[in-house]
Amino acid sequence: MNLKHLSAAALALALATSFAGCTAATNPTPSSTVVSVDPSRVSPTDLPTPPTVKNPQGDIKDLTLGECKTDKGEQTVTGTLTSSLADSADFLITVSWTTASGDVMGRGYQVIQDLKPGATADVAITAKVAAGATQCVKGVEYGTIKA
C-alpha cells in the first residue's frame, strides 16, 4: 500500500468516526405532556344566553342593585331600574358573577319591556354560581327586544 492509499484510508476512517457522533442510534421518544385543567378556572358551559337587543344603548346609571353574594350555588340579587329616558324602551339587565380575572362563573338576566319614562321596575336576577366567583358585574342595555 502506498502513502497515497494509506492517507485516503486514514481520511475515510477519520470522517466515519466524526460522523458517528452525529447520527442517533435510537429515535428519541417525545415525552407525553398532560395538560391539566383547573375546573375552578373554567366558566360553566351552561350559562344562559340573554336575548339580543336591537340598536342597544347602555344605561347602567338607572340600575340600583342590592347585595350580590358570590357563594357557590343559587344566588339572587334584587334591585330597581328607573328609566331616565325620554321614550319608552325595552331593557335587558344582566348580572355576571365573575372571578377576579373576569372569568364568568354564573350569569342571570331579566328583560323589562316597554318601560315608560320615569317608571320604576323591580329587578330580581337568579343564577347558578360556580365556585370561584368573587364579584358581581352588572349590565344594562335598552332598545327593542323581541319577546
Secondary structure by P-SEA (a helix, b strand, c coil): ccaaaaaaaaaaaaaaaaaccccccccccccbbbbbbccccccccccbbbbbbccccccccccccccccccccbbbbbbbbbbcccbbbbbbbbbbbcccccccccccccccccccccbbbbbbbbbbccccccbbbbbbbbccccc
